[in-house]
């Protein structure tokens, strides 16, 4: 009987490095880039911080979905 633990980030990066990178690093880089862009160009912090919060939330939800897909694939592969 297998345990019901969720795969770690390391497991996800080993199984699908490109998809994991796109779902974690890319949104976080966009959030940081927008914060920097807003600071340099004098954009309202509400807009920049709001965008950053949405991108971080997207990354968290997308990685949760990716972890569920990975776990499902592992469960279906078990004999």
C-alpha positions in Angstrom: 0.0 0.0 0.0 1.4 3.4 -0.9 1.4 6.4 1.3 -0.6 9.5 0.5 2.2 12.0 0.5 2.4 14.7 -2.0 5.4 14.8 -4.3 8.1 17.3 -3.3 9.3 20.1 -5.6 12.5 18.1 -6.2 10.5 15.1 -7.3 8.5 17.3 -9.7 11.6 18.9 -11.1 13.2 15.5 -11.7 10.1 14.1 -13.4 9.3 17.1 -15.6 12.0 19.8 -15.4 10.7 22.0 -18.2 7.1 22.1 -17.1 8.1 22.6 -13.4 10.4 25.5 -14.4 7.7 27.1 -16.5 5.2 26.9 -13.6 7.5 28.1 -10.9 10.4 30.2 -12.2 8.7 32.0 -15.0 5.8 33.5 -13.0 8.1 34.5 -10.2 10.5 36.1 -12.6 7.5 38.0 -14.2 6.4 39.1 -10.8 9.9 40.4 -9.8 10.3 42.0 -13.3 6.9 43.8 -12.9 7.9 45.0 -9.4 11.2 46.4 -10.7 9.5 47.9 -13.8 6.9 49.6 -11.6 9.6 51.0 -9.3 11.7 52.3 -12.2 8.9 53.9 -14.1 7.0 55.2 -11.2 3.9 53.1 -11.6 1.5 52.9 -8.7 2.7 50.2 -6.2 -0.9 48.9 -6.0 -0.7 47.8 -9.7 2.7 46.2 -9.4 2.1 44.5 -6.1 -1.3 43.3 -7.3 0.3 41.7 -10.4 3.0 40.1 -8.3 0.5 38.6 -5.9 -1.6 37.2 -8.7 1.5 35.7 -10.4 2.6 34.0 -7.1 -0.9 32.7 -6.5 -1.0 31.3 -10.1 2.4 29.6 -9.5 1.1 28.0 -6.3 -2.1 26.7 -7.8 -0.4 25.5 -11.0 2.2 23.6 -9.1 -0.5 22.0 -7.0 -2.2 20.9 -10.2 1.1 19.7 -11.6 1.8 17.7 -8.4 -1.7 16.1 -8.6 -1.0 15.1 -12.3 2.3 13.6 -11.3 0.8 11.7 -8.4 -2.0 10.4 -10.6 0.5 9.2 -13.2 2.5 7.4 -10.5 -0.6 5.7 -9.1 -1.7 4.6 -12.6 1.7 3.1 -13.3 1.7 1.0 -10.2 0.8 -2.7 -10.8 
